Amino acid sequence: MRTVLFSLSIVLSITLLSCRGGKTNKADAFPENFNQLTDTAKVSYVMKNATPDSVARFICRASLGQIKDAKIESIGIATNYAYEKYAGDNLDLFGNTYDSYIANLPLADKMRIYALAGTEDPQGLGLQLGLEYLQSIRENNLKPEDVEKELQAFKKACENDPETYQRFLVGFKTVLKADKNNDMPAGIYDRFINYQ
């Protein structure tokens, strides 16, 4: 009986500890008044409570306004802070996740991230997005109807900046023409090579 009680108490202790979670990814659990902190203080808090890959996703999502109670005002400041504080494998994990997360964003969100980060010349932003988009289609195995939906959403996001949308189309069509008859389904080329 004593052995059974001892075993039950161990199981209960393990259960309670696992529910508490220890130092797991708590990137979306914030203290009161979190939004009143500076961007670097927000990132510092998340770095202490989450893994580097979660920090990378947090910075991107918070910059896009996708996390309740957490907004990053300057993605450049937040990202630079993380790059300065991480080292070794943690730095690699953060950087790779950050780049991969942005690369796989829908076009409208990717445009916003690039604009917020100021990493692309505003004049060349649409062209750059267009040149990169075929790779995104390939990596995410998008079907023509998925591409159509994303292009419609992107066009809507560019309502106040039609030049960016037109530059995007120039870049996208250029890549399609250069890549034609490669490994993409013919439907992608046929449907979008003359897309308006």
N, C-alpha and C positions, 0 to 999 in steps of 0.2 A: 504494500500500500504506500509506504514511504517512497519507494522508487517511482511509482506511478505519479504521485504528487510532485516529486522532484522533476520528472520528465515534463509534466504539464506546466510547471512554472517556467521551465526553460523555453518551451514552445511559446508560451504567453509573452515572455520577455523578447524573444526574437520577433514575434508578430508586432509588438508595440514598437520596437526599434525600426522595423521595416516600414511601418506606417508613418513614423516620424520622418523617415527618408534620409536621415544623416545629411551628408553634403551632396545631395543630388541636384539636378538641374532645376533650380527654382527661379528661372529667369523671368517668369511671369508673376511672381509673388513679391509684392513690393511693400515697404513700410509706408506709414501715413506720410503725407506731404512729399512723396517721392518726386513728384513733378516739379517741386520747388528747388530741387538740387540742380547744380550745374550738370552739363552733359558728362564731364569727366567724373564727377561724383556718382552719377547714375551708372556709368560703365564700371567704375571701381566696385560699386556694390554688387553688380551682377557678376563681375569677375571673381569675387569672393564666394559666390553662391552657386556658380554654374561652370560647366566645362567650356573650354575655348570655342568649340563649335556652336554651343548655345549662345555664347556672347556675340559671335558673328551674326547669327540669325536675329538676336535681340536688336543689335544696332540697326540692321536693315529694316526690320519690321517696325521698330519704334520711330525710325526716320520717316517711314511711310504713313505713320499714324495708325498702325494696325494693332497696337497693344493698348488696351484700356489702362488708364492711369500711368502711362509711361510714354513720353514724347521726347525724342532726340531733336534738338533744334539745328545742330550742325553735325552732319554725318562725317565731315572731314575731321573735326576736332575729336569726335568720339572714336573714330577708326584709328587716328594717329595715336591717341592715348593708349589704346589696346596694343598697337604695334610696338610702342615704346616699352610697355610693361611686360609683355610676353617674351619668352626666349625659347630656343631649342624646339622640341616637339610641339610644345604648346603654341609657339609662334607659327609653326608650319600648319598645325591643325586650324588655327584661327584664320590664317591667310587663305588656305585652300577652301575652307567652308565659305568664307566671305565671297571669294571670287565665284565659286560654284553657285552659291545662292543667288547672286545677282545675275549670273549667266542664265539661270533657269526661271527668272521672273517673267511674267507676262509682259508684252511689249510696253504697255502703258506704264506699268510700275518700273520697268527698267529705265524708261525715259525719265521718269521722275527721280529715280536714284541718281542717274548720271547728271541730271540738272542740279540736284541738291548737292552732289559731291563736287560739282564744278570740274570734273575730270575731262570732260569733252568740250571742245569749242562749240558754243551754241549753234554756229553756222553749220558745223559738220556733224551735229548730234544725230539728225535724221539719217544721214548717209551712213554713219557708223552703225546705227541700229539695223539698217537695211542689209549692210554687208555681213553682219553677225547673225542675222535671223535664220538663214538656211541651216547653219550649224545647230541652232536651237531646235528647229524642226526635226533635224536628224537625231539629236540626242534624246529628245522627248517623244520620238516616234509619233509625231502629230500626223493626223489624217487631213485631207484637204478641207473637210468641214470644220476641223479644229482650227486650222489656219485661217479660214474665212471668219470664224467668230472672233479670233484674236485680232485680225486686221480691222474688223468693224469696230471693236472696242478701242483699238489704237487710233483709228480715224476720229472717233468721238472725243478721245482724250486730246487730240490735236485741233479741235474746233477753233480755238483761238490762235492757233499757230499752223495754218495749212501748209506753210513752206516746209516745216519739219516733216509733215506727212509726205509731201511731194519728194523731198530728198530721200526719205526712207524708201519710197517706191523705186527711185533711181538705183539706190544701193542694192535693194532686194532683187530687182530685175537683172542687174549686172551680174550678180552672183548666180542667179538661175541660168542665165545664158552661158556663163563660163562652166557651170557644173552639169549642164544638160547631158542626158544619157549616161549619167554616173549611177550612183546606187540608190537614188531616191525613186519612189514610185512615180511613174509617168504622169499620174493625175496631178501631182504637185506642180510639175513643169507646165503641163498643158493649161492648167487652170489659172496659174498666177504669172506666167511670163509676160502677159499683156494686161495685167490687172490694173484697174483704175480705182 
